[in-house]
Amino acid sequence: MTNYKGQAFTLKLGTWSGGSEVGDCTTHGLSVNNEQVDITNKSSNFFRTLLEGAGVKSAEIQISGIVSNNTYFETFQGYAFANSINAMALGWADGDTLEASFAISNFSITGEHNGAQTFSATLHSSGTYTFTGA
């Protein structure tokens, strides 16, 4: 089994092949949500039955990092203030990618007296997303 470095899991603005990495990120997380549709009925023999392929599908990304005046961070921050939906992509160390349009639902910047300013954000997919295996 191969292990991967966390820094190889990255976020880009735009597409994976033509986008720009938000290099100020220090942590990334991804949740894929598949809402289930229950179609259990009397002929299910008391077992829950789900309708395959139905329900709402979505992806959520959690990121955090160090605030900088890096052009790509400034663009990302601008997306948050504009409440806009923009193309973004995630990439894994093994070459897998996820591309979608995302809205930034939560964005915060914090700072300590004797430390760097940091940020965190939550992104929610809008519309279809495309996962491409390596």
Accessible surface in RSA format (square Angstrom, percent):
REM  Atomic radii and reference values for relative SASA: ProtOr
REM  Chains: A
REM  Algorithm: Lee & Richards
REM  Probe-radius: 1.40
REM  Slices: 20
REM RES _ NUM      All-atoms   Total-Side   Main-Chain    Non-polar    All polar
REM                ABS   REL    ABS   REL    ABS   REL    ABS   REL    ABS   REL
RES MET A   1   228.08 118.1 141.64  93.7  86.45 205.8 119.68 101.7 108.41 143.6
RES THR A   2    93.53  66.5  77.10  78.2  16.43  39.2  45.55  61.2  47.98  72.5
RES ASN A   3   129.40  89.2 104.93 101.4  24.47  58.9  35.69  85.9  93.71  90.6
RES TYR A   4   125.04  58.4  90.17  51.3  34.87  90.7  73.89  55.5  51.15  63.1
RES LYS A   5   151.47  73.9 137.64  84.5  13.84  32.9  93.82  84.4  57.66  61.4
RES GLY A   6    62.29  76.8   0.00   N/A  62.29  76.8  43.20 118.5  19.09  42.8
RES GLN A   7   144.80  81.0 117.69  86.0  27.11  64.6  47.39 100.9  97.41  73.9
RES ALA A   8    36.68  33.7  21.88  33.8  14.80  33.7  30.28  42.6   6.40  16.9
RES PHE A   9    34.65  17.3  34.27  21.2   0.38   1.0  34.27  20.8   0.38   1.1
RES THR A  10    17.26  12.3  17.26  17.5   0.00   0.0  13.32  17.9   3.94   6.0
RES LEU A  11     0.21   0.1   0.00   0.0   0.21   0.5   0.00   0.0   0.21   0.6
RES LYS A  12    40.96  20.0  40.96  25.1   0.00   0.0  11.66  10.5  29.31  31.2
RES LEU A  13    13.62   7.6   9.29   6.6   4.33  10.9   9.61   6.7   4.01  10.8
RES GLY A  14    25.21  31.1   0.00   N/A  25.21  31.1  23.18  63.6   2.03   4.6
RES THR A  15    67.68  48.1  65.10  66.0   2.57   6.1  58.66  78.8   9.02  13.6
RES TRP A  16    68.50  27.5  67.66  32.7   0.85   2.0  45.09  24.0  23.41  38.0
RES SER A  17   113.52  95.9  73.71  98.4  39.81  91.7  53.70 114.4  59.81  83.8
RES GLY A  18    64.39  79.4   0.00   N/A  64.39  79.4  32.22  88.4  32.17  72.1
RES GLY A  19    19.94  24.6   0.00   N/A  19.94  24.6   3.11   8.5  16.83  37.7
RES SER A  20    33.58  28.4  28.01  37.4   5.57  12.8   9.37  19.9  24.21  33.9
RES GLU A  21    78.82  45.2  69.05  52.2   9.77  23.3  16.93  32.7  61.89  50.5
RES VAL A  22     1.86   1.2   0.00   0.0   1.86   4.5   0.00   0.0   1.86   5.0
RES GLY A  23    50.37  62.1   0.00   N/A  50.37  62.1  22.72  62.3  27.65  61.9
RES ASP A  24    21.33  14.9  14.19  14.1   7.14  16.9   6.47  15.2  14.86  14.8
RES CYS A  25    19.23  14.5   1.00   1.1  18.23  42.8   1.00   2.5  18.23  19.7
RES THR A  26    89.29  63.5  56.35  57.1  32.94  78.5  51.37  69.0  37.92  57.3
RES THR A  27    78.83  56.1  74.40  75.4   4.42  10.5  69.86  93.8   8.97  13.6
RES HIS A  28    40.50  22.1  12.68   8.8  27.82  71.2  10.99  11.3  29.52  34.3
RES GLY A  29    21.96  27.1   0.00   N/A  21.96  27.1  21.21  58.2   0.75   1.7
RES LEU A  30    51.07  28.4  18.54  13.3  32.53  81.8  18.54  13.0  32.53  87.5
RES SER A  31    46.55  39.3  40.89  54.6   5.66  13.0  20.87  44.4  25.68  36.0
RES VAL A  32    75.21  49.5  46.86  42.4  28.35  68.3  46.86  40.7  28.35  76.9
RES ASN A  33    64.85  44.7  61.20  59.1   3.65   8.8  25.46  61.3  39.39  38.1
RES ASN A  34    82.10  56.6  62.28  60.2  19.82  47.7  18.42  44.3  63.69  61.6
RES GLU A  35    97.43  55.9  85.57  64.7  11.86  28.2  39.62  76.6  57.81  47.2
RES GLN A  36   103.63  57.9  79.84  58.4  23.78  56.6  40.01  85.2  63.61  48.2
RES VAL A  37    50.70  33.4  47.66  43.1   3.04   7.3  50.70  44.0   0.01   0.0
RES ASP A  38    88.29  61.8  60.84  60.6  27.45  64.9  31.04  73.1  57.24  57.1
RES ILE A  39    70.84  40.3  60.74  45.3  10.10  24.3  68.25  49.1   2.59   7.0
RES THR A  40    62.06  44.1  35.66  36.1  26.40  62.9  35.30  47.4  26.76  40.4
RES ASN A  41    86.14  59.4  70.09  67.7  16.06  38.7  43.64 105.0  42.50  41.1
RES LYS A  42   209.65 102.3 178.74 109.7  30.92  73.6 130.76 117.7  78.90  84.0
RES SER A  43   103.08  87.1  67.67  90.3  35.41  81.6  55.67 118.5  47.41  66.4
RES SER A  44    18.10  15.3   3.23   4.3  14.87  34.3   9.45  20.1   8.65  12.1
RES ASN A  45   110.52  76.2 104.86 101.3   5.66  13.6  14.04  33.8  96.48  93.3
RES PHE A  46   210.80 105.5 171.68 106.3  39.12 101.8 181.49 110.0  29.31  83.9
RES PHE A  47   148.58  74.3 146.61  90.8   1.97   5.1 148.58  90.1   0.00   0.0
RES ARG A  48   174.25  73.2 141.38  72.1  32.86  78.2  38.20  52.2 136.04  82.4
RES THR A  49    52.34  37.2  49.07  49.7   3.27   7.8  42.46  57.0   9.88  14.9
RES LEU A  50    67.14  37.4  46.56  33.3  20.57  51.7  46.56  32.7  20.57  55.4
RES LEU A  51    82.66  46.0  79.95  57.2   2.71   6.8  80.44  56.5   2.22   6.0
RES GLU A  52   171.99  98.7 141.90 107.4  30.09  71.6  64.05 123.9 107.94  88.1
RES GLY A  53    62.69  77.3   0.00   N/A  62.69  77.3  32.93  90.4  29.76  66.7
RES ALA A  54    31.08  28.6  14.30  22.1  16.77  38.2  23.15  32.6   7.93  21.0
RES GLY A  55    30.61  37.7   0.00   N/A  30.61  37.7   8.33  22.9  22.28  49.9
RES VAL A  56    97.65  64.3  91.18  82.5   6.47  15.6  95.77  83.2   1.88   5.1
RES LYS A  57   105.04  51.2  86.02  52.8  19.02  45.3  74.88  67.4  30.16  32.1
RES SER A  58    33.21  28.1  33.21  44.3   0.00   0.0  21.03  44.8  12.18  17.1
RES ALA A  59     0.64   0.6   0.00   0.0   0.64   1.4   0.00   0.0   0.64   1.7
RES GLU A  60    43.86  25.2  43.86  33.2   0.00   0.0   1.45   2.8  42.41  34.6
RES ILE A  61     0.65   0.4   0.65   0.5   0.00   0.0   0.65   0.5   0.00   0.0
RES GLN A  62    65.63  36.7  63.55  46.4   2.08   4.9  46.75  99.5  18.88  14.3
RES ILE A  63     4.97   2.8   0.00   0.0   4.97  12.0   1.73   1.2   3.24   8.8
RES SER A  64    32.30  27.3  32.30  43.1   0.00   0.0  21.96  46.8  10.34  14.5
RES GLY A  65     3.16   3.9   0.00   N/A   3.16   3.9   1.81   5.0   1.34   3.0
RES ILE A  66    73.04  41.6  73.04  54.4   0.00   0.0  73.04  52.6   0.00   0.0
RES VAL A  67    35.92  23.6  20.54  18.6  15.38  37.1  20.54  17.9  15.38  41.7
RES SER A  68    37.52  31.7  26.40  35.2  11.12  25.6  37.01  78.8   0.51   0.7
RES ASN A  69   134.21  92.6 115.44 111.6  18.77  45.2  31.14  74.9 103.07  99.6
RES ASN A  70    51.75  35.7  40.20  38.8  11.55  27.8  17.04  41.0  34.71  33.5
RES THR A  71    95.24  67.7  88.33  89.6   6.91  16.5  54.70  73.5  40.54  61.3
RES TYR A  72    91.75  42.8  91.75  52.2   0.00   0.0  47.92  36.0  43.83  54.0
RES PHE A  73     0.68   0.3   0.68   0.4   0.00   0.0   0.68   0.4   0.00   0.0
RES GLU A  74    76.54  43.9  68.76  52.0   7.78  18.5  32.14  62.2  44.40  36.3
RES THR A  75    51.72  36.8  42.25  42.8   9.47  22.6  32.81  44.1  18.91  28.6
RES PHE A  76     0.00   0.0   0.00   0.0   0.00   0.0   0.00   0.0   0.00   0.0
RES GLN A  77    35.92  20.1  35.92  26.2   0.00   0.0   0.99   2.1  34.93  26.5
RES GLY A  78    34.41  42.4   0.00   N/A  34.41  42.4  30.98  85.0   3.43   7.7
RES TYR A  79    48.21  22.5  47.82  27.2   0.39   1.0  23.18  17.4  25.04  30.9
RES ALA A  80    18.42  16.9   3.62   5.6  14.80  33.7   3.63   5.1  14.79  39.2
RES PHE A  81   157.87  79.0 125.66  77.8  32.21  83.8 129.03  78.2  28.84  82.5
RES ALA A  82    70.93  65.2  37.49  57.9  33.43  76.1  49.30  69.4  21.62  57.3
RES ASN A  83   115.59  79.7  98.28  95.0  17.31  41.7  23.73  57.1  91.87  88.8
RES SER A  84    36.11  30.5  29.00  38.7   7.11  16.4  33.63  71.6   2.48   3.5
RES ILE A  85    98.38  56.0  71.36  53.2  27.01  65.1  71.36  51.4  27.01  73.3
RES ASN A  86    30.10  20.8  24.41  23.6   5.69  13.7   8.28  19.9  21.81  21.1
RES ALA A  87    50.96  46.9  42.07  64.9   8.90  20.2  42.07  59.2   8.90  23.6
RES MET A  88     1.15   0.6   0.17   0.1   0.98   2.3   0.17   0.1   0.98   1.3
RES ALA A  89     0.06   0.1   0.00   0.0   0.06   0.1   0.06   0.1   0.00   0.0
RES LEU A  90     0.73   0.4   0.30   0.2   0.43   1.1   0.30   0.2   0.43   1.2
RES GLY A  91     0.38   0.5   0.00   N/A   0.38   0.5   0.38   1.0   0.00   0.0
RES TRP A  92    71.73  28.8  62.75  30.4   8.98  21.1  41.26  22.0  30.48  49.4
RES ALA A  93    48.22  44.3  10.70  16.5  37.52  85.3  15.90  22.4  32.32  85.6
RES ASP A  94    61.99  43.4  39.76  39.6  22.23  52.6  23.19  54.6  38.80  38.7
RES GLY A  95    44.41  54.8   0.00   N/A  44.41  54.8  30.42  83.5  13.99  31.3
RES ASP A  96    25.81  18.1  25.66  25.5   0.15   0.4   0.00   0.0  25.81  25.7
RES THR A  97    12.45   8.9  12.45  12.6   0.00   0.0   6.54   8.8   5.91   8.9
RES LEU A  98     3.35   1.9   3.11   2.2   0.24   0.6   3.11   2.2   0.24   0.6
RES GLU A  99    55.85  32.1  53.42  40.4   2.42   5.8  16.14  31.2  39.70  32.4
RES ALA A 100    11.42  10.5   0.05   0.1  11.37  25.9   9.35  13.2   2.07   5.5
RES SER A 101    41.24  34.9  39.68  53.0   1.56   3.6   6.67  14.2  34.58  48.4
RES PHE A 102     0.64   0.3   0.49   0.3   0.15   0.4   0.49   0.3   0.15   0.4
RES ALA A 103    23.47  21.6  23.47  36.2   0.00   0.0  23.47  33.1   0.00   0.0
RES ILE A 104    10.43   5.9   1.13   0.8   9.30  22.4   1.13   0.8   9.30  25.2
RES SER A 105    72.51  61.3  31.54  42.1  40.97  94.4  36.99  78.8  35.52  49.8
RES ASN A 106    85.88  59.2  79.44  76.8   6.45  15.5  17.74  42.7  68.14  65.9
RES PHE A 107    43.81  21.9  15.30   9.5  28.51  74.2  15.30   9.3  28.51  81.6
RES SER A 108    44.69  37.8  39.66  52.9   5.04  11.6  34.00  72.4  10.69  15.0
RES ILE A 109    68.76  39.1  39.45  29.4  29.31  70.6  39.45  28.4  29.31  79.5
RES THR A 110    82.92  59.0  76.08  77.1   6.84  16.3  68.92  92.6  13.99  21.2
RES GLY A 111    54.13  66.8   0.00   N/A  54.13  66.8  14.38  39.5  39.75  89.0
RES GLU A 112   140.49  80.7 123.64  93.5  16.85  40.1  46.00  89.0  94.50  77.2
RES HIS A 113   193.67 105.8 149.71 104.1  43.96 112.5 111.07 114.5  82.60  96.1
RES ASN A 114   140.88  97.2 112.41 108.6  28.48  68.6  24.13  58.1 116.75 112.8
RES GLY A 115    47.52  58.6   0.00   N/A  47.52  58.6  26.59  73.0  20.92  46.9
RES ALA A 116    59.93  55.1  35.15  54.3  24.78  56.4  45.20  63.6  14.74  39.0
RES GLN A 117    99.63  55.7  94.04  68.7   5.59  13.3  22.19  47.2  77.44  58.7
RES THR A 118    51.58  36.7  51.58  52.3   0.00   0.0  37.77  50.7  13.80  20.9
RES PHE A 119     4.07   2.0   0.00   0.0   4.07  10.6   2.82   1.7   1.25   3.6
RES SER A 120    46.54  39.3  46.17  61.6   0.37   0.9  28.06  59.7  18.48  25.9
RES ALA A 121     4.78   4.4   0.00   0.0   4.78  10.9   2.29   3.2   2.49   6.6
RES THR A 122    29.50  21.0  29.50  29.9   0.00   0.0  10.33  13.9  19.18  29.0
RES LEU A 123     0.00   0.0   0.00   0.0   0.00   0.0   0.00   0.0   0.00   0.0
RES HIS A 124    72.25  39.5  71.80  49.9   0.45   1.1  44.37  45.7  27.88  32.4
RES SER A 125    20.50  17.3   1.68   2.2  18.82  43.4   0.01   0.0  20.49  28.7
RES SER A 126    45.54  38.5  33.98  45.3  11.56  26.6  13.11  27.9  32.43  45.4
RES GLY A 127    63.57  78.4   0.00   N/A  63.57  78.4  41.62 114.2  21.95  49.2
RES THR A 128   127.74  90.9 109.21 110.7  18.54  44.2  84.96 114.1  42.78  64.7
RES TYR A 129    53.77  25.1  31.40  17.9  22.38  58.2  26.84  20.2  26.93  33.2
RES THR A 130    80.65  57.4  77.10  78.2   3.55   8.5  49.71  66.8  30.94  46.8
RES PHE A 131   113.34  56.7  87.63  54.3  25.70  66.9  87.63  53.1  25.70  73.6
RES THR A 132    72.41  51.5  69.31  70.3   3.10   7.4  58.22  78.2  14.20  21.5
RES GLY A 133    45.36  55.9   0.00   N/A  45.36  55.9  20.91  57.4  24.45  54.8
RES ALA A 134    99.49  91.5  26.04  40.2  73.45 167.1  59.22  83.4  40.26 106.7
END  Absolute sums over single chains surface
CHAIN  1 A     8437.0       6209.9       2227.1       4576.7       3860.3
END  Absolute sums over all chains
TOTAL          8437.0       6209.9       2227.1       4576.7       3860.3
